[in-house]
Amino acid sequence: MKVAIGIVVAVLVVLGLFFFFDMDQTQDGELPNIEATGGEMPEYDVEAGDVDVGTTERTVTVPTIEIESPEEEAVEGQ
């Protein structure tokens, strides 16, 4: 019970502090201008594995599905 009361009080304090302050932006900010010169990109030696891609013909049996929408069922029922 004391823990629940403590949690409720903590939540109320946080909410009170949240609504206690009113902030309005009075000036726009901007990032500084910087220049970067020199430097060198790193070099890498990369060896990738071989990937063999091929095709194979297969015959697949596909089931037949019959679907009747509610509109079709209403037309058939008339």
Sequence and secondary structure as in RCSB ss.txt:
>XXXX:A:sequence
MKVAIGIVVAVLVVLGLFFFFDMDQTQDGELPNIEATGGEMPEYDVEAGDVDVGTTERTVTVPTIEIESPEEEAV
EGQ
>XXXX:A:secstr
 HHHHHHHHHHHHHHHHHHH      S                                          HHHHHH
HH 
